[in-house]
């Protein structure tokens, strides 16, 4: 068996490289195919080099199945710095005009889209057309139709689409879900969750054209999504109110506060709060017939902590206090690891585009209920 | 000046006794009017001798302006024990049939109604007709029309009506209100509050005919009322959901869970939760442009704790952690003290019947919104 580097990259994308790696390396021999530590790793092209991409790149470096192989940026100098840091060859630096050429870059199996929300759809679709798997930040898009077009494009291209809901991969959040699924809390009855922050006046999040919506879009989505993964259910009723300080120049384009209540089919009722007007702890608290659990903070990049108290069927009273000692960017490591596994083993990601579009629809419903006209385009 | 005991009691009810006490005692002389430590104290008839009345009686004992002077109970033996404990003469023990005779008991200026909710209206009205001031437990009544009839009866009789919203008198709750009013948090934007407990199957609270409603009526009202005293505003929009485990025999007559969201005129949005299905910390958390404060627990009889963090206009970052060392039943002491002051000084109580009926109307709105048919009679 003789394989070129290009052949190997193809196998890698097909998820066979990891499986075949030992025999490939042996048959290729040290000269034609050096036993590189990158063998079998999914190569990512990072699209957008902002803060979130820094975290994701750091996450990738913690994995054994992922690596940064290309960059897309509008700032050549910044891209050059990144290229040096991550060992990306000069020819694998793209800009927003020519990024479609990643199609021909065999070191790229997937893209990570860390752009402002309104750009998610365009770059997901262009990446899919280039034949690359797509890991796209949340919220998935600015509108539901955009999200639909992203799913359609990835389906048509036969590439995977994962929305970067990092809490689905993060250990403390998973521990909360596990406790609930194992029945520790008995029948779950209610959830309280909030997440917000005081937004800097210069933040792109305050620009409707870039952000798509306000705090509900950016951080409230964590509460919404948490209620869904904690219950394993979809909300069947949503009611919401919103308010915006008309005197605060930050909020000319997006809303300031949103509070909403949801009812799930099993009877779980949930209340959520989000804001760009004050620093609001990101947390959730779940109550059931046997006890409660809280994760606070729940959505931060590290320092998460689970506390719980519940009575077991044998009468024993359990109290948990589980701080998570993992450090930033471990969320991103776990997330990257999952998507790369899906790529390598041809599996469906846990948080697909369908998961993302559900939140988009609920967000639309929250904005509708609250009468927020600039919350999300109805189109 | 010569005054009989009856004259003195009249003065006491008019709020003049305290003021005149020294000269009265001197003019009456030791023989006709002994200088009793009870001079000038408001005499209370306790109606219903359950747990809450025990707490209130303990509260009275901590005051210098209140005393227990009569009892109404359906259990003669229990009443006799209470009479001995509080120094109530045998002739001042009444039952539910003959309690109207308190009219002629000059040692009684006020009643405290610690009965199940559905009995509040009847005993408030009978007490008013007997010419006694009324301190009635919350929730004020089972229905809005009942509450209206209570206010009308007290107005007609020219007696004061106070609803026993103890948190309006409790120091940590007042401290939270003070911080907010003083602008420590800046512009308040949102509130989260919850209160619930796992209700014992034998509790009268589960009987619609006695309780009038479920957890919203009994404990959710604390969250509702807190949102009102924290903002100093009335909610202009309310939306709610409720759920009840049909398989739980406790919830045949009242609801199990209620979650609701409110919007206040200034733009404050609030989310609240209540339940009889699990033990849910009673707390509130308030967010503003300059910081946040939390009282947790907020509604317990003691052990309250305020924490807060906010940035002052001079840039200084303030962090507060203020546990309340006062012990049960200090809430009731402060509450009794306030009502007695109002009686003695002919002032209007802070928490009038109008305050109580507002909550009744909002509760009705929450039940309507949530579609809880047995929540509160619409009549």
Interface residues (C-beta under 8 A of the other chain):
Chain A: X186 X187 X189 X190 X192 X194 X196 X198 X237 X239 X240 X241 X242 X243 X244 X245 X256 X257 X258 X259 X260 X261 X262 X263 X267 X268 X269 X270 X271 X272 X273 X275 X277 X278 X279 X280 X281 X287 X288 X289 X290 X291 X292 X369
Chain B: X186 X187 X189 X190 X192 X194 X196 X198 X237 X239 X240 X241 X242 X243 X244 X245 X256 X257 X258 X259 X260 X261 X262 X263 X267 X268 X269 X270 X271 X272 X273 X275 X277 X278 X279 X280 X281 X287 X288 X289 X290 X291 X292 X369
